[in-house]
Amino acid sequence: MLIKRMLFVVMLTLLTACQTNPDKHSRTDGVSDDLSVHIASSEPQPGHFAVVDANGRALYVTQNPVMNSRDFKRVDAAVDQLGEPVVILELSEAAVDRLAEVSEHYKGKKLAIMLGNKVLTAPVLKSRMSVSRLMISGLGSAQEVDALVQKMRGRPDSDAEPAAAE
């Protein structure tokens, strides 16, 4: 069950089965400056700073992100093939190329997707990734995912604090 919650899917083929909620998330309203992607490690590294993941474990992330808010064209809430709420991050063309380079160069390291100092997910890079969309699952209920998407867009419309995924 924990593995299902930690699922980080970045395959465009799975995204074809996703349904966005057009009533709430069909507009492209920008992305919060707090959204960033960092290379991360479970062990202290020079040039990294410590953050705590959802399980209370230390994670060490690079000072400089490999992607920031300008690298995302869109953030949406969706539903995966199993009917679970997910967040979809659509990448710019430059970010697709950068993700391919980073995932090739840092195989075996973690890719921490963060909102501020909060780690949303940090999957291990296992192969070169050349995709235009990232999907994050295991973030909680549909309401929690909606609140998180609002925050990722820089519009914290809800007081709900979404659970973080691993």
Secondary structure, 3 states (H helix, E strand, C coil): CHHHHCCEECCHHHHCCCEECHHHHCCCCCCCCCEEEEEEECCCCCCEEEEECCCCCEEEEECCCCECHHHEEEEEEEECCCCCEEEEEEECHHHHHHHHHHHHHCCCCEEEEEECCEEEECCECCCCCCCCEEEECCCCCHHHHHHHHHHHCCCCCCCCCCCCCC
